[in-house]
Amino acid sequence: MADAKGIRSIDTVMHEERLFPPPAEFSAKARIKSLEEYEALWNQVAADPVAYWEKTGRDELHWFEPFTQTLDWQEPFAKWFVGGKTNASYNCLDKQIAEGRGDKPAILFEGEPGDTRTITYTELYKLVCKFANALKSLGVEQGDRVSIYMPMTPELVVAMLGCARIGAVHSVIFGGFSAEAIADRNNDAGAVAIITADAGWRRGKALPLKATVDEALKKSPTVKHCIVLQRVNEAVEWTEGRDHWWRHLMADASEDCPATPLDSEAPLFILYTSGSTGKPKGILHTTAGYNLWAKKTFEWVFDHRDDDVYWCTADCGWITGHSYVTYGPLSAGATCVIYEGAPDYPEKDRFWEIVEKYKVSLFYTAPTAIRAFIKWGDEHVEKHDLSSLRVLGTVGEGINPQAWMWYHETIGGERCPIVDTWWQTETGGIMMSPLPGAIATKPGSCTKPLPGVIPKIIGEDGEECGPDQGGMFTIAHPWPGMLRGIWGDEERYKDVYWSKVPGKYLAGDNSRCDRDGYYWIMGRIDDVLNVSGHRLSTIEIESALVSHPAVAEAAAVGRPHELKGEAVAVFVMLKSAAPTEALRQELKQHVRKEIGALAQPDDIRFTNSLPKTRSGKIMRRLLRDIAAGKEAVGDTSTLEDYSVLASLRQDEE
Ligand code: WT7
C-alpha cells in the first residue's frame, strides 16, 4: 500500500479495509440509530422521492402559501415545491424565534484579534431586518443581484440573509479574489450593488478589501452602490453618492422588515465556481428546495441537537459557507461559531483554543487544514481540552487514510465519528456521507448516499459499473438542493451536466463503489484542479498567463502537494523574453492580479515547446507526470526534450 503522507492517490485508498463502527453510546442517542434504519429510510425515499419530499418540505419549512406540486421535472430543469411561497431568511430567523430560540445564541463570533460577540437569534433577526431595509433604502429590489466581498464576520451572514429577506440574489465573492475576478462576476450577474469592508484581518495584517472593490468598480458599470463595513479602521477612498458606510445605513434603518413571501423557485443566490473552460460558472440556487436540502442534510450528517455548538471553519465565499455556516445550521436553529482569521494566528493552536473555549461539539473542516495540523505537531492540540467534540466532518477533497486516522485519534480521541462529506457547489448540500450513528466508516471513503441521492457509476461505454470498477460519478434522480442552472447560460448547463450521460447528473468526478456499497471518489474527469479544497480551472490559469505580453503559450496542471492536495504547476513558452527569475516572479504576480492569490502558480517552468497530440491538444498527462517529478527529464527548468517525450507517448492520448 503506497501510504506516503500527502496526496491521496488511487493506491492509498484502493486497499483500505479498516472499518470503524459508530460508538454504541452515540448510536443509542442518534437521530438515525442503525444501518437498518438508514437503509429503510434510503429505500423509502428512493421508492417514492416525491412523497417523501412533499411531506418533509411541508413539515420543515415555513410556508406563506402552500405548494401545489412537489416536483416538476422537465429534464434537465427541475422545479420543486411549485406554487409555494416561503423565505429562507424567515426560516433561519422568524421561525426559530417562533419556536422559542429567540434568546439562543445563533452566532458566537471570534475575531482574529480576539474580539468576540454573541448574537442571539432575536439580535440576528433585528440586524437582518435593518440591513434589508438599508438595501431597500438604496433602491435594491426583489430579483436584483448584489455582490458581497467581505471578511468572515457576522455582518457577512447578515448581508446574505438581508438579501434573502427581500428576494435580492446574493453573489458572494471570496475575499482572496482579485479586482479582475470581482469585475467579471459583477458583470456576468449584472450586480446593482456590492457589499464590502474597509479590510479584513489576516495573520495580524489588514487585508484591503475596499481598495480592491474600487479597482473592480472601474469596470463594473451596473454597480450603483457600494456598502462599506468598518472592520479594521483602514483609511479608504470614497466616492460620494456611490459609497455608503454600513453603520450609517444601519443607524437610519428600522428593525421592522417583514420577509417577502417568495416563490419556491425564486433565485436565492449565484455562486461562481470554476469549470473546465476559462469562464467561471455562476451556479444558480433557488429558495425552497435549496433551503430544505441544506437544513435536512445538516441535521442528518451532524446529528444536530439543540444543545450542540457547531463550528464550520469554511468561509462564506464558498458553498460550504453558504450551506453549512448560514442556511443549513440557522434554519435548524443551531448555535454557530464563526472565526474570522487564520488557523495559525497568533499561534498554531488557535483552532483548538476556540474548540475548548466555546465547547464546540460538531466540527467541520477541510483535509488541507488537517494536513497542516499534522505537520505543525500534536503539541498544539494537546494543550487543549477537546472533550466537548462529538462529530468531526471533512469536506472539499478526499481525505487520505493517514490524515483520517490522525483526525480520528488526535482530535476525536477515537470517540467521534468522522463524516467525510462529498458534494459540490452544484449539489447545494451534502450528497454522500456517513450518518454518524448509523454507518460504519472506512478511512478515505465518503461511504454511502444520503436519503434521496441515487448515485450511479457509469463507464465510458455508458453502462453502469460493477463493484470496484471505476467510472464517472452520476446521480440518477433530481433532488431538492440541485442547481437550477448556470446564470445566463442554459446551453452550458445542459452541456456540462446532462449531455455526456443521458438522463443523469454528471458530477465531474471519478468514483468506484466497493463490494460493501462504499463509495470512493477518485479525482476529476476533467481539467479542474483542487487546490486546498478550492476548485480552479487549468484553462482559466492558462488564459491569465497568455494575457501577459511576454507569454506565447502556457499549460497548467496539478501536481501532488503535501498540504494543498494539489499545487499549480505551469509550463510557459515565452515569445522572445529571456526566461529569468524576475520574469517568473512577475508571471506569478500577474496570475494573482488576474484571478487571485489562490490561483498563483507554485511552479513556473519555462520551455521551448509544449508536448501536443497530432490534433494539437496539450498532453496534460505527460505534463502532470513531469510536474510530479515522475519523469527523468534532466534539467526541468528548460524542457527542450519535450518533443521527444511527446512523440514517445503520443499514443496515450
Ligand atoms: C469538488 C467540488 C463541497 C464543498 C467544497 C468544494 C471535490 C469535495 C469531497 C470529498 C472527495 C471531494 C470533488 C467535487 N470534493 N468533497 N469529501 N471527497 N472529493 O466544493 O468547489 O464545488 O468542489 O470537490 O472533486 O467535485 P466545490
Boltz pocket constraint, residues with backbone or C-beta under 6 A from the ligand:
constraints:
  - pocket:
      binder: B
      contacts: [[A, 273], [A, 318], [A, 319], [A, 320], [A, 394], [A, 395], [A, 396], [A, 397], [A, 398], [A, 399], [A, 420], [A, 421], [A, 422], [A, 423], [A, 424], [A, 425], [A, 426], [A, 446], [A, 507], [A, 508], [A, 509], [A, 521], [A, 523], [A, 524], [A, 530], [A, 533], [A, 534], [A, 535]]
      max_distance: 6.0
